[in-house]
Amino acid sequence: MIVVRRFFALLLLPFLGVLFFVALFAGRVDATLLNPDFVLEHAREANLYEAIHDEGIPAWVDSYVAGQEERLPDNLRGANLPTDAEARARITEVVQTLVPPEFLEDVTEGILGGVLPYLAGKEPGFEVNVSLYEPLRETFGHAAGERSAFQDAWLDLDFSERLIRGFASNALDDEGDRAVIASTSGSDGPAATDEGDRPGLAAILAEDVEGAAAWWDRQFFGVIDAMLPYLLGDSPDFDVSIDFADYPALAYAFEGPLQTDAPTLERQGWAFSSTELRRRLAETDDLTQADIDNALALFRPGGATWTEDDLQVRIDEQRERAAAQGNPDDAPLDLQDQRSLVRNARLAATWGATLLVGLLVLIVAFLGGRGWTGRLRWGASAVLLASLLSLVITTPVYAVAASDRVDTWIEEQRADSESPLPEVVRHQVLDTLREVVSDFVGGMQWRAAGWFVLAALALALSFALERPGFREGIRRSVDRVRGPREAAPPPAA
């Protein structure tokens, strides 16, 4: 009978080994990849936020400037940024001021720290709060009589003159006028005529482009200074305008960028208000009034807040849109269904596999062993073999079968010129990913080694317990701990 029992116990050992590895792997996933503290700790150790700010933003600016002609919308053609190194440096300074590392950290840690546990079913909800109040004030705010960081860069780059030249050259239809612009740009060439369907533009470019640029500086900075208090929450509304009375011909240059026909701009200028802003935002199908308020709150001290309810609304909208288009199969799962699926899979892979491992160890112990020491020996041996299998998989097998593939994939991503991430940031992210993988596998190795050592000690104990001298030594040690026994009282008469 014992032979048959031990035969079945041996048959269970391969299943135990697989389940032990699954439980070890799932537990490590739950403690690392589904644990925001683990991911964020690696991001902090790698100084990822500083790398994005100090190296990623300059790389992004360089990339944008190099391909700006393809990226600009049609109505902004001609608003090309300068490409020289000094200009790129000034543009980078403005962007870095507007997107400081603290903001990047708040966004990343808010999303990972709030959304990830919610989607994994660990938390009932989340709340992510982000504010651009300080960066916006630092970039565009200034004291009376002083210039903001944005104004400094704009004026240093002579960007108003660049805009006027670019927009005007697009507005002019006559090839002769284009030739005049090319010959007079930056020189004291002959004045252009007012012929063509864009009267006066060529003359401005040839004779008074600096004055026109100064006029646009005043108009443009006036708009920013009027809108900024509203965005920062210091004013309940704003009402701005641009008057083309001094340079009516420029109405033809700016009708595309301002989305208003030139005769209207000549006659009444361009106007915009907080009411118009909200109206245009409300015309966007995906935005509710609450969404608009939250979007504006992004620029205010309290910041914008997103919760699980906002995520639910977005997923519901995607599902409705897919159903309306006749593609219900393309719709995402209901949010609660997604969470239930992830939560059940996580619990089944961690606690379920762990309970099954414990149950299989008990079954093997009772099938294979006689008495408590025999059962201890069989149970310890089963854990010893299972942990040894996990050690083999995570150490030599991983080194041979997976480690090189991981390294190859990372190197391929390093060399991927089509990646949306700038090269410097991409390398930093990939280095962090390599550390995460190494930490993940190393954690599995240590846990498998820990169970191996415990099982080995339990196995040694099972043999030691069969020695009479060992048992007697344990008994004497217990008696010394308890102290001398009190004499039993005499029986009552």
DOTI-155040 format. One record per residue (C-alpha): y, z, x; residue in three letters. Coordinates in pm, whole numbers, plus 50000, padded with zeros to 5 digits. Each point is the difference from the previous one (the first is absolute). Example, Ala and Ser with C-alpha at 12.3 -4.5 7.8 and 13.67 -1.06 7.14 Angstrom:
2
495505078051230ala
503444993450137ser
***
This chain:
493
500005000050000met
502465009050277ile
499334966250165val
500984981549683val
503145021349960arg
501054993550358arg
499344962849956phe
502464999049711phe
502445021550199ala
499904974350281leu
500604971849750leu
503215017249889leu
501455002050353leu
501404963950008pro
501755005649667phe
501375032750131leu
501344982650311gly
501824973549796val
501445025349754leu
501075022750285phe
501964971350159phe
501544990449663val
501085035949937ala
501415002650352leu
501884967049966phe
501345007349650ala
501115034550100gly
501864985850297arg
501694973449782val
501095027049756asp
501385021450283ala
501794971650181thr
500764966849828leu
500455016749660leu
501915028850156asn
503694991250044pro
500485027450261asp
497504982650229phe
501704965849977val
503525014350023leu
499095021250301glu
498944968850187his
503194982249892ala
502115028850132arg
498085002650327glu
500514962650055ala
503765003249923asn
499454971849753leu
503245005249810tyr
502074999550319glu
498104969150118ala
500804981549676ile
503655010550024his
500564995050373asp
497804969750065glu
498834986149666gly
503444994949846ile
501374980850303pro
496894978249997ala
500404993849626trp
503674990950045val
499114975450277asp
497304984649781ser
502314997549699tyr
502864984650198val
497654974550154ala
498694988449661gly
503005007249778gln
500594964049893glu
496624999349824glu
500415035049853arg
503474997449849leu
500154989649632pro
501734967249917asp
503195016349874asn
500475018150332leu
499384970450228arg
502525001150280gly
500135038050023ala
498144998650326asn
500075030450226leu
500974994450365pro
497034997350232thr
501395012450333asp
498645032650147ala
503205019949949glu
500204990249633ala
496345008749941arg
500635033950159ala
502925007249764arg
497974989249696ile
497165022350118thr
502335030050027glu
501084995749636val
496424996849874val
498895030150205gln
502845020549854thr
499004989749648leu
496275006650065val
499755031050223pro
496625013850113pro
500425029849766glu
500114976349704phe
496884981650120leu
498235033450040glu
501025011849652asp
498764968049837val
496694998850189thr
499175036749966glu
501105000449637gly
497674971549911ile
497035011150210leu
500465036749925gly
500424994849625gly
498404967749884val
496865000850217leu
498695033949875pro
500814989449643tyr
498074967250023leu
497095018350166ala
499845023749704gly
500975030450205lys
503305006549823glu
500954996249631pro
503294982650080gly
502564992150267phe
503744998750051glu
501584978950272val
503705005150064asn
502034976750224val
503754998950064ser
502174975150186leu
503135020649941tyr
500665010850358glu
499074966650164pro
502174981049750leu
502945023250059arg
499584997850379glu
499854962049989thr
502734991049751phe
502085031749960gly
503185006750198his
503155020849995ala
503324985049891ala
501424977750271gly
496694998250187glu
497214974650003arg
496395005149899ser
497064991550224ala
499404969449784phe
503644988750021gln
499995004250377asp
497004977250040ala
501284974949742trp
503394996650168leu
498604999550353asp
497774970849902leu
502874981349825asp
497584996649715phe
502574991049735ser
500994969650201glu
496344990850040arg
499465002949625leu
503014978749914ile
499014972850247arg
496405000349878gly
500695000649626phe
502814974550029ala
497904975650200ser
497365001249725asn
502634994949731ala
501574969750163leu
498364967849891asp
501814974550212asp
498354992950336glu
503444993850148gly
501075035249910asp
496845013450165arg
500934981550316ala
503485015649987val
498455034749968ile
497744993950296ala
502854987050215ser
502495027749910thr
497715030349991ser
501285023850268gly
502634975050122ser
503544987949924asp
498914966149872gly
501804978649739pro
500365013249648ala
497654986449734ala
501104983249683thr
499475013449650asp
497994969849888glu
496665003649824gly
498795021349716asp
500615032950185arg
503794998950047pro
501545021150272gly
496835012850170leu
500184977550302ala
503685008550050ala
499275037349994ile
497244995750258leu
502214979250222ala
503245019849973glu
499595035049856asp
496415011850029val
501095032450168glu
502415008149719gly
497324992049743ala
497575022650185ala
502525028649997ala
500494994549626trp
496255001749938trp
499715031550213asp
502495017649773arg
498344987649684gln
496455007650110phe
500675034650146phe
501995008649688gly
496924992249788val
497785022050220ile
502485029050001asp
500264998349620ala
496234998449939met
498965026250256leu
501195031149806pro
498074987849697tyr
496814994750200leu
500385034050169leu
500505016849663gly
503645009950061asp
501354977349724ser
498614992649651pro
500764962850021asp
501654972250202phe
501974968649928asp
500594975450287val
501484965550031ser
500774972550251ile
503224980649954asp
500084964050128phe
503744995349941ala
500784999550375asp
497214975450083tyr
499034981449680pro
498164973250197ala
497475026250115leu
498845003049641ala
497964968450068tyr
498405016350304ala
499105032449824phe
498924987149658glu
496374999650114gly
499885034550162pro
501945016049712leu
498034980849733gln
503224989449825thr
501474965049967asp
503004991750218ala
502544993549717pro
499285034549856thr
500415016150342leu
503294981450051glu
501285009849659arg
498915036449963gln
498185009450318gly
496695018350016trp
499425033349827ala
497105024249991phe
499565034749854ser
497455027749960ser
499454988249641thr
499214964950121glu
497685014150268leu
497995019149741arg
499964969949769arg
498554977650269arg
497435026050098leu
499025004049635ala
499344962549981glu
497135005050243thr
496855002149790asp
498325026450215asp
502885025049990leu
500595025649728thr
503185020649968gln
498205028850174ala
499054976250283asp
503634989550042ile
501195036150013asp
497305008550253asn
500874969750214ala
503655010650014leu
498935035950073ala
498504987350325leu
503534999350146phe
501005034649877arg
499475034850145pro
497085009149774gly
498244967450075gly
497674979449783ala
496765015049878thr
496754982349919trp
497085017249827thr
496554991149872glu
501634989549672asp
501954972550177asp
496814987750165leu
498245000349663gln
502784978849846val
499804974450281arg
496214996249968ile
500244997349621asp
502594972350041glu
497714981150238gln
497115003249755arg
502144987649709glu
501314970950207arg
496484989750104ala
498815002249639ala
502964979249876ala
499194973350259gln
496374999549891gly
498745015250326asn
498765034749901pro
497484999650285asp
502904999250249asp
501575031249852ala
499705032450199pro
497865028149866leu
501645025749782asp
501565026450226leu
497895028349864gln
496884978650033asp
500914993050362gln
500515036750072arg
496775009749826ser
498094973650194leu
501395011550335val
499615036949917arg
496404996349882asn
499094978850302ala
501625025550232arg
498275029849838leu
496654982249983ala
500194989450365ala
501105034150128thr
498665028049779trp
497214979649841gly
498604988350332ala
500415034750150thr
498105016449712leu
497234974250026leu
499745006550374val
499665037449935gly
497424993749729leu
497954976750223leu
500075025450283val
498615026749764leu
497334976449869ile
498924990550352val
500005036650103ala
497805011149708phe
497704969950024leu
499415002750373gly
500165037050074gly
497785029849938arg
501815032749970gly
503685004850066trp
499854992850372thr
498104967749940gly
502474989149735arg
502895008450234leu
498344979150270arg
499514969849776trp
503465002349846gly
501645003950343ala
497964971150137ser
501104977949709ala
503695007750062val
499454995450375leu
498584964949950leu
502664990449742ala
502875011550220ser
498424982850300leu
499924967549802leu
503725003849914ser
500765007350366leu
498164968450106val
501854979049739ile
503465013550087thr
499544999550377thr
497804973250166pro
499554978149691val
503725000649919tyr
500874993050364ala
497684969750008val
500334985849649ala
503465009449870ala
502375011650273ser
500414965650156asp
500554984349658arg
502735025049918val
501694993250335asp
499684962449947thr
501535001849654trp
502895021250128ile
500684975450281glu
499934971149753glu
502575017649785gln
502145006350309arg
500094962650066ala
500574990149636asp
503294981350005ser
500034996849618glu
499975037549938ser
502955012449790pro
500435029650237leu
502124995550315pro
497884999050314glu
501165033450139val
499355018449673val
496714981749950arg
498795011950341his
501095035549920gln
498204999549664val
496854985550154leu
500025026050278asp
500315026949733thr
497154984049806leu
497855000650312arg
500715037050036glu
499125005949633val
496664981950039val
499245018950321ser
500895033149837asp
497894991349694phe
496914990950202val
500525029150240gly
500155024049705gly
496684986749870met
498465004250344gln
501155036150030trp
498735008849653arg
496644983850063ala
499795018050335ala
500895032949832gly
497214996449744trp
497614989750278phe
500755031950195val
499685022049688leu
496714983749909ala
498715004350356ala
500925037049993leu
498295004249661ala
496904982550133leu
499935022750305ala
500415030049771leu
497024988949790ser
497765000850310phe
501465032550124ala
499385017349667leu
496254994350041glu
499945021650313arg
499265036649917pro
502155013050286gly
503024980149871phe
499585013649650arg
499615035550130glu
503124996150210gly
501954988649695ile
498685029449800arg
501055025150270arg
503454984050022ser
500415003549626val
498935036250014asp
502545007550273arg
502744984449792val
499005020649697arg
499755032550200gly
497385027749968pro
498505003749658arg
500685032249813glu
496995021949937ala
498694998249647ala
500755031649794pro
497015023149926pro
498394995749661pro
501265022949731ala
497855030149922ala
***
